């Protein structure tokens, strides 16, 4: 998670990049992603049954994939000197949609975990 913090730091500090609503949402989703990832890796979120282990492993794979896409987008944003292009904006919107799906999946996992314990 510290790696993600280091990745996102230049975005926040870079003055040449205008603070659009999309970028602010991107940064906010990154912070929430880090919290969800910590929660998923916490001992309090350990599954109690086999199906829970399968669901947890799938979520962890999805988190790794999401983190990889997050890094790619962060690199593209850092390289963009004159704001965000329309293609990059579309990629960010898609990424934010994926974040919502991942957030829903982990919420469902945590609810299922509480019902089985």
Secondary structure, DSSP 8 states (H G I E B T S, - for coil): -HHHHHHHHHHHH-SSS---HHHHHHHHHHHHHHHHHHHHHSGGG--SSHHHHHHHHHHHHHHHHHHHHHHHHHHHHHH-SSS--HHHHHHHHHHHHHHHHHHHHHHHHHHHHHHH-
